[in-house]
Amino acid sequence: MRLTGIGYPSFYQPDHDLGASLRPGAEGWWNREGHAYVTVNGAGLRDRDHPTRKPPGTFRIAVLGDSFAEAAQVSMEEAFWSVLERELAGCPRLSGRRPEVINFGVSGYGTAQELLLFRHRARRYDPDLVLLAFFTGNDVRNNPFALEGDDLKPYFVLQDHELRPDFHFRESPAFRAAQTKTAQWKHWILNQFRVYQVFDEARRIVRARMREALDPGEAGSAGNPNPWKSFAEGGLDALVYREPRHPDWKEAWEITERLLVRMRDEVKEQGAEFLVVTLSSAPQVHPDPRGRRNLADHLGVPNLLYPDHRIQALGTREDFPVFTLAPLLERYAEAHQEFLHFTRSGVGTGHWNREGHRLAGELIAQKVCANLPTTPLRS
């Protein structure tokens, strides 16, 4: 079945520190959006193998992020972090150093898990630059339990105006069950027998279609007369495009901003530089400006850049660089009338396609190269 591209292995495993992480050695075809053969290296990264000890003469970048960084929808060579590494090879400011980009992205992660991932794993690789790929489409929502509602992941909570880690997920019956021998046996079967993988995937598709049948407005399908409107009405994520009004969203933003500042501090303590890159959501860079305008009007906002502008302002206040991709990608998409996100997922939910990754990688490389000092930051 591998030759025909059929097979749906489990790429993830329970993780005591992070809730879930990529399973070392996992591999298989990803067909749910895009088409790519995904491999996870021995360290549990969707990347080639990298030595923990940084080779001499290397400028090492650690990329933290969610599914946009994991990039299961495209081949490894097409992912923006691979493009970034190739483009930086020609950067004169590297002064002969070899660029090496290591991808730590994991689907579903928010800023809290990315901070914990840096603490427990990424910092061991001694990066010169930590690049946080921040997806405004759902990263803010991912951070508080009140909006995310996932009891299988760690969070940070505000207690006495301070950030405190919350690892209650470790006591969850579902998390404990996932670590039993029965669950491990099921995962072994799933990853060894492709017939079972196909059956499990078929069951997932049936469940997804049942959800769409119960709530067709959420599907964003071609049959929906106004998918932009239903996106705004049906998804919490749309609320990120306007100033928060509900207490849960205000708290989500406060937690997110504090996490970003905490990450900056811990990266700096490590002796590395810190860069936040805000990515793009599909509505922000839709090639038809009328679609963007309709959604903005429905939300009562001038444009769809509120989260990007807010994080940019935070970086200015807290003295860390922020690179905003959405306006640049929007101009390109409109000028070339080209989609930069997959469209089969519906409006507002598609990940970057091959062209989106290519363009993002090239733009990030230009930014990183331009901001490098002419002399090495450290030996």
HELIX and SHEET records of a PDB file:
HELIX    1   1 SER A   67  GLU A   70  1                                   4    
HELIX    2   2 MET A   76  GLU A   78  5                                   3    
HELIX    3   3 PHE A   80  LEU A   88  1                                   9    
HELIX    4   4 PRO A   92  LEU A   94  5                                   3    
HELIX    5   5 THR A  111  HIS A  120  1                                  10    
HELIX    6   6 ALA A  122  TYR A  125  5                                   4    
HELIX    7   7 ASP A  139  ASN A  142  1                                   4    
HELIX    8   8 PHE A  145  GLU A  148  1                                   4    
HELIX    9   9 HIS A  168  GLU A  171  5                                   4    
HELIX   10  10 PRO A  173  ALA A  178  1                                   6    
HELIX   11  11 LYS A  181  GLN A  192  1                                  12    
HELIX   12  12 ARG A  194  LEU A  214  1                                  21    
HELIX   13  13 PRO A  216  GLU A  218  5                                   3    
HELIX   14  14 PRO A  227  GLY A  234  1                                   8    
HELIX   15  15 LEU A  236  TYR A  241  5                                   6    
HELIX   16  16 PRO A  247  GLU A  269  1                                  23    
HELIX   17  17 PRO A  283  VAL A  285  5                                   3    
HELIX   18  18 PRO A  289  LEU A  299  1                                  11    
HELIX   19  19 TYR A  306  GLU A  318  1                                  13    
HELIX   20  20 ALA A  326  HIS A  336  1                                  11    
HELIX   21  21 ARG A  354  ASN A  371  1                                  18    
SHEET    1   A 2 TYR A  12  ASP A  15  0                                        
SHEET    2   A 2 GLY A  19  LEU A  22 -1                                        
SHEET    1   B 2 GLU A  27  TRP A  30  0                                        
SHEET    2   B 2 ALA A  36  THR A  39 -1                                        
SHEET    1   C 5 ARG A  98  ASN A 103  0                                        
SHEET    2   C 5 THR A  58  LEU A  64  1                                        
SHEET    3   C 5 LEU A 129  PHE A 134  1                                        
SHEET    4   C 5 GLU A 273  THR A 278  1                                        
SHEET    5   C 5 VAL A 322  THR A 324  1                                        
SHEET    1   D 2 TYR A 155  GLN A 159  0                                        
SHEET    2   D 2 GLU A 162  ASP A 166 -1                                        
END                                                                             
